Amino acid sequence: MGPRWKGKGSEAKALADPVSKIVLQLQSSLTQSDAQGLLSSCSVLYQADEEQAELLNRACFGRPIVSAEKDKQWFQFGMEEAFYLSYYLNCLKIVDGQDCEKNFDELWLYMKSQKATFPEFYKAYQNLRMKNWVVRPGSQYGVDFVAYRHHPALVHSEFAVLVLSEGEGSNENGRLRVWSDFLCTIRLCGSVAKTLLVLTVNSNGNRSVSPSCLDSYSIEERTVTRWSPEQCRENPATKV
């Protein structure tokens, strides 16, 4: 299954304005403005100027929030997005309600306290973003993320992404622990023309007490598709 572009000229537009270029422009703009996001429960709020709002929309970071201010636009970042901008791109400082900046270790522990699976989900998110995939939440499809080759206005998402931890399959509360789980998920992905991408994050025995553990984490990537007997059946007309 390849990319399904939306309309004539979409592929050419994407090639002329690659995601990697847009992210670099966003990184530069946020760094120059000494950008600060506000930690709010399980998300980070950021007030962007007109230029940054355009870049955030083009790079698909965050969700715009309706505001009465015409020259400013509020964005809400998920935890993986916010940590990627702060830790990996190093272009967003994050402060708490008392306007105290959180260092990377403090931010990591806070996000882990809000979401136990944050280390694995962040590693998976970073892995995809580093490869210039646009990553968006996948809850509407019953998965963790969906991955786009470029902006969702130009192309449909190609992958429905599930994030698993090493050994999660043996856990009675884990996903994809029996074949019926696989079959249901694959059928759902097929009905919305997406390929199931399973990212298994292996901590390799390292405790996730700080973001430095990420260097020791590894990821196994598997695409899972439904076997169709129609594609393997002999054609009687060609049989000798």
C-alpha positions as CSV (number, residue, x, y, z in Angstrom):
1,M,0.0,0.0,0.0
2,G,1.6,3.3,-1.1
3,P,0.7,6.9,-0.4
4,R,-2.8,8.1,-1.3
5,W,-2.5,11.7,-2.3
6,K,-5.4,14.0,-1.9
7,G,-6.1,15.7,-5.3
8,K,-4.0,16.5,-8.3
9,G,-0.7,18.3,-7.5
10,S,-0.6,17.2,-3.8
11,E,2.5,15.0,-4.4
12,A,4.3,17.9,-6.1
13,K,3.5,20.3,-3.3
14,A,4.8,17.8,-0.7
15,L,8.1,17.3,-2.7
16,A,8.6,21.0,-3.0
17,D,8.1,21.6,0.7
18,P,9.4,18.6,2.6
19,V,8.5,18.0,6.3
20,S,12.2,18.2,7.3
21,K,12.5,21.7,6.0
22,I,9.3,22.9,7.7
23,V,10.5,21.4,11.1
24,L,13.9,23.2,10.8
25,Q,12.1,26.5,10.2
26,L,9.9,25.9,13.2
27,Q,12.8,24.9,15.3
28,S,14.6,28.1,14.3
29,S,11.6,30.3,15.0
30,L,10.9,28.9,18.4
31,T,14.6,29.1,19.4
32,Q,14.9,32.7,18.4
33,S,11.8,33.7,20.3
34,D,12.9,31.8,23.5
35,A,9.6,30.0,23.3
36,Q,7.9,28.8,26.6
37,G,5.1,26.4,27.0
38,L,2.9,26.0,30.1
39,L,2.5,22.6,31.6
40,S,-1.1,21.8,32.1
41,S,-2.1,18.4,33.4
42,C,-1.4,16.0,30.5
43,S,-0.6,18.6,27.9
44,V,1.4,21.7,27.3
45,L,-0.1,25.0,26.2
46,Y,1.8,27.5,23.9
47,Q,0.9,30.9,22.7
48,A,2.3,31.3,19.2
49,D,2.7,34.4,17.0
50,E,1.4,34.5,13.5
51,E,4.5,33.0,11.9
52,Q,4.9,30.3,14.5
53,A,1.2,29.4,14.2
54,E,1.6,28.8,10.4
55,L,4.7,26.7,11.0
56,L,3.1,24.6,13.7
57,N,0.1,24.0,11.4
58,R,2.4,23.1,8.5
59,A,4.5,20.8,10.6
60,C,1.5,19.3,12.3
61,F,2.5,19.9,15.9
62,G,-0.2,20.5,18.5
63,R,-3.9,21.3,18.2
64,P,-5.0,24.9,17.7
65,I,-7.3,26.3,20.4
66,V,-10.0,28.8,19.6
67,S,-9.0,32.2,21.0
68,A,-10.4,35.8,20.7
69,E,-6.9,37.2,20.2
70,K,-6.3,37.9,16.5
71,D,-2.5,38.3,16.6
72,K,-1.9,35.3,18.9
73,Q,-2.9,31.6,18.6
74,W,-2.9,29.1,21.4
75,F,-1.8,25.5,20.7
76,Q,-2.1,22.4,22.9
77,F,0.7,19.9,22.6
78,G,0.4,16.3,23.7
79,M,3.1,15.0,26.0
80,E,5.1,13.2,23.3
81,E,5.0,16.3,21.1
82,A,6.0,18.7,23.8
83,F,8.9,16.5,25.0
84,Y,10.1,16.2,21.4
85,L,10.1,19.9,20.9
86,S,11.8,20.5,24.3
87,Y,14.2,17.6,24.6
88,Y,15.0,16.5,21.0
89,L,14.7,19.8,19.1
90,N,15.7,21.9,22.1
91,C,13.5,24.8,21.0
92,L,10.7,24.9,23.7
93,K,11.1,25.6,27.4
94,I,8.4,24.3,29.6
95,V,7.3,26.0,32.8
96,D,4.8,25.0,35.5
97,G,2.0,27.1,37.0
98,Q,4.4,29.0,39.1
99,D,6.5,30.0,36.0
100,C,9.4,27.7,37.1
101,E,11.1,26.1,34.2
102,K,11.3,22.3,34.3
103,N,14.6,20.7,33.4
104,F,14.5,17.6,31.2
105,D,14.7,15.1,34.1
106,E,11.9,16.9,36.0
107,L,9.8,17.0,32.9
108,W,10.4,13.3,32.2
109,L,9.4,12.3,35.7
110,Y,6.3,14.4,35.6
111,M,5.1,13.0,32.3
112,K,5.9,9.5,33.5
113,S,3.7,10.1,36.5
114,Q,0.9,11.2,34.3
115,K,1.2,8.3,31.9
116,A,3.0,5.1,32.9
117,T,3.7,4.2,29.3
118,F,5.2,7.6,28.4
119,P,8.8,6.3,27.9
120,E,7.8,3.7,25.3
121,F,5.3,6.0,23.6
122,Y,7.8,8.9,23.4
123,K,10.5,6.6,22.0
124,A,8.1,5.4,19.3
125,Y,7.0,9.0,18.6
126,Q,10.6,10.2,18.3
127,N,11.5,7.3,16.1
128,L,8.8,8.2,13.6
129,R,9.4,12.0,13.7
130,M,13.1,11.5,13.2
131,K,12.3,9.7,9.9
132,N,10.2,12.8,8.9
133,W,6.8,11.1,9.3
134,V,4.0,13.4,10.5
135,V,2.6,11.7,13.7
136,R,-0.9,12.4,14.9
137,P,-3.1,10.7,17.6
138,G,-4.8,7.5,16.5
139,S,-7.6,7.0,19.0
140,Q,-10.3,7.4,16.4
141,Y,-8.9,4.2,14.7
142,G,-8.3,2.3,17.9
143,V,-4.5,2.7,17.7
144,D,-1.9,4.9,19.4
145,F,-0.7,7.0,16.4
146,V,-1.3,7.4,12.7
147,A,1.6,8.3,10.5
148,Y,1.4,10.5,7.4
149,R,4.0,10.9,4.7
150,H,3.3,14.7,4.7
151,H,0.6,17.1,5.8
152,P,-2.9,15.5,6.3
153,A,-4.3,18.0,3.9
154,L,-2.2,16.6,1.1
155,V,-2.1,12.8,1.8
156,H,-4.0,10.2,3.7
157,S,-2.2,8.5,6.6
158,E,-0.4,5.3,5.6
159,F,0.2,3.6,8.9
160,A,-1.9,2.9,12.0
161,V,0.7,2.5,14.8
162,L,0.5,0.4,17.9
163,V,3.2,0.8,20.6
164,L,4.1,-2.3,22.6
165,S,6.7,-2.8,25.4
166,E,9.0,-5.8,25.5
167,G,7.1,-8.6,27.2
168,E,3.8,-6.7,27.0
169,G,2.3,-9.6,24.9
170,S,2.6,-11.9,27.9
171,N,0.7,-9.6,30.2
172,E,-2.9,-10.4,30.5
173,N,-3.7,-6.7,30.1
174,G,-1.5,-6.4,27.0
175,R,-2.6,-5.9,23.5
176,L,-2.2,-8.3,20.6
177,R,-1.8,-11.2,23.0
178,V,-4.0,-13.6,21.0
179,W,-4.6,-14.0,17.3
180,S,-8.1,-12.6,17.5
181,D,-6.6,-9.3,18.7
182,F,-4.4,-9.3,15.6
183,L,-7.3,-10.2,13.2
184,C,-9.6,-7.5,14.6
185,T,-6.9,-4.8,14.5
186,I,-5.8,-5.8,10.9
187,R,-9.4,-5.8,9.7
188,L,-10.0,-2.4,11.2
189,C,-6.9,-1.0,9.5
190,G,-7.8,-2.6,6.2
191,S,-11.3,-1.0,6.3
192,V,-9.7,2.5,6.6
193,A,-6.9,1.7,4.0
194,K,-4.0,1.7,6.5
195,T,-1.2,-0.7,7.2
196,L,-0.7,-1.8,10.8
197,L,2.7,-0.8,12.1
198,V,3.7,-2.4,15.4
199,L,6.5,-0.7,17.3
200,T,7.9,-2.9,20.1
201,V,10.1,-0.8,22.4
202,N,12.8,-2.7,24.3
203,S,14.3,-1.0,27.3
204,N,17.2,-3.5,27.3
205,G,17.1,-3.7,31.1
206,N,17.4,0.0,31.6
207,R,15.3,1.8,34.2
208,S,13.4,4.8,32.8
209,V,14.4,7.2,35.5
210,S,15.6,9.9,33.1
211,P,15.6,10.7,29.4
212,S,19.2,9.5,29.1
213,C,17.7,5.9,29.1
214,L,16.4,6.6,25.6
215,D,19.8,6.0,24.1
216,S,19.7,2.5,25.3
217,Y,16.2,1.7,24.1
218,S,15.7,-0.1,20.9
219,I,12.7,-0.4,18.6
220,E,11.6,-3.4,16.5
221,E,9.3,-2.4,13.6
222,R,6.9,-4.8,12.1
223,T,4.2,-4.2,9.5
224,V,1.3,-6.6,9.7
225,T,-1.1,-7.2,6.8
226,R,-4.0,-9.6,6.3
227,W,-3.2,-12.5,4.0
228,S,-5.5,-12.7,1.0
229,P,-5.8,-16.1,-0.6
230,E,-7.0,-14.4,-3.8
231,Q,-3.5,-13.1,-4.3
232,C,-1.9,-16.6,-4.1
233,R,-4.5,-18.7,-5.9
234,E,-3.6,-20.4,-9.2
235,N,-5.3,-19.1,-12.3
236,P,-7.0,-22.1,-13.8
237,A,-6.7,-20.6,-17.3
238,T,-2.9,-20.8,-17.1
239,K,-2.8,-24.3,-15.6
240,V,-1.1,-26.9,-17.9
